[in-house]
């Protein structure tokens, strides 16, 4: 319950999808590749390797556009208690979670071959 209150509080401060999409710094190239692989493989194991949904919902721009960016960020970082969505905070920084949200809202890049 505290997580949901934090998300509501952050969104009330004006954290918007557009702000996160514009302000998220790009990680170094090696880290970007690692994050892309993480999302495509690890997140893809539940959300589908094409991110079109599976056990978890689709992570496509059209399905995420109406969701507050701060909510998406904190769902990535803190997970969703009582669901299969784990917290990824041990594996990434807040800035990296912002970058992932921005990429998801644009259409997530493919993994480099």
Secondary structure, 3 states (H helix, E strand, C coil): CHHHHHHHHHHHCCCCHHHHHHHCCCCCHHHHHHHHHHHHHHHHHHHCCCCCCCCCCCCCHHHHCCCCHHHHHHHHHHCCCCCCCCCCHHHCCHHHHHHHHHHHHHCCCCCCC
